[in-house]
Amino acid sequence: KEPSAVDLEYIRCVLECPSIRSIMWAGAKGMAQPNISPSQVLDLNIPLPPINAQRALVEELDLSLAQTAPVTQSLRVAIATSRALRQSLLFTAFSGQLVKEKSLV
């Protein structure tokens, strides 16, 4: 395609799409570390609407992602806190401090 007919940010968004990523990884080669070759990426059939539509889609996606960013960050913090609490609880349990015996005196 003509470079003027393709918005690179649109291509970035398409390549980050989970369904496209699964297609790429399905064709990955290598055992220990699968790799995707540039030719595999170039062989992808990417829908290419008119340039104005590409830019509008990128703008809309960026806006949506910006709106979800605070929620995503809160979830990351909650997950990290949950993991730390879990580790602390396990340490307390396995060190015998979770359940202390009561004396009968």
C-alpha positions in Angstrom: 0.0 0.0 0.0 1.0 3.6 -0.4 2.5 5.0 2.8 0.0 7.9 2.6 -2.8 5.3 2.8 -1.6 3.8 6.1 -1.6 5.3 9.6 1.2 3.6 11.5 -0.7 4.1 14.8 -3.6 2.2 13.2 -1.2 -0.7 12.3 0.1 -0.6 15.9 -3.4 -0.9 17.3 -4.2 -3.8 14.9 -1.0 -5.7 15.8 -1.9 -5.3 19.5 -5.3 -6.8 19.0 -5.6 -10.1 20.9 -7.1 -12.0 17.9 -4.3 -10.8 15.6 -1.7 -11.6 18.2 -3.1 -15.2 18.5 -2.8 -15.6 14.7 0.8 -14.4 14.7 1.8 -16.6 17.7 0.1 -19.6 16.0 2.6 -19.2 13.2 5.6 -18.6 15.5 8.6 -20.8 15.0 11.2 -22.1 17.5 11.1 -24.4 20.4 12.7 -22.7 23.5 11.7 -19.2 22.4 9.1 -18.9 19.6 9.7 -16.1 17.2 7.6 -14.2 14.7 9.4 -13.3 11.6 8.9 -9.9 9.8 7.6 -11.9 6.7 4.9 -13.4 8.9 3.8 -9.9 10.0 3.9 -8.7 6.4 1.7 -11.6 5.3 -1.1 -10.7 7.6 -4.3 -9.6 6.0 -5.0 -6.4 7.9 -8.3 -4.6 7.1 -7.4 -1.2 5.8 -10.2 1.4 5.8 -9.6 4.8 4.4 -7.0 6.9 6.2 -9.5 9.1 7.9 -11.3 6.1 9.3 -8.0 4.6 10.5 -7.2 7.9 12.4 -10.7 8.0 13.9 -10.4 4.5 15.1 -7.0 5.1 16.7 -8.3 8.3 18.3 -11.4 6.5 19.7 -9.3 3.5 21.0 -6.8 5.9 22.6 -9.6 7.8 24.3 -11.2 4.6 25.6 -7.9 3.3 26.9 -7.2 6.6 28.6 -10.5 6.3 30.4 -9.8 2.7 31.6 -6.2 3.5 32.6 -7.1 4.5 36.2 -9.1 1.4 36.7 -6.3 -0.8 35.3 -3.8 0.9 37.6 -6.1 0.3 40.6 -6.4 -3.3 39.7 -2.6 -3.7 39.5 -2.3 -2.1 43.0 -5.0 -4.4 44.4 -3.4 -7.5 42.9 0.0 -6.5 44.3 -1.5 -5.8 47.7 -3.4 -9.1 47.6 -0.2 -11.0 46.8 1.7 -9.2 49.7 -1.1 -10.0 52.1 -1.1 -13.6 51.0 2.6 -13.9 51.5 2.3 -12.4 54.9 -0.5 -14.7 55.9 1.4 -17.8 54.7 4.5 -16.7 56.6 2.5 -16.1 59.7 0.8 -19.5 59.4 3.9 -21.5 58.7 5.9 -19.8 61.5 3.2 -20.9 64.0 2.1 -17.4 64.8 -1.3 -17.7 63.2 -2.9 -19.9 65.8 -1.4 -19.5 69.3 -2.2 -22.0 72.0 -4.2 -20.7 74.9 -2.9 -21.5 78.3 -5.3 -23.1 80.7 -4.0 -21.2 83.7 
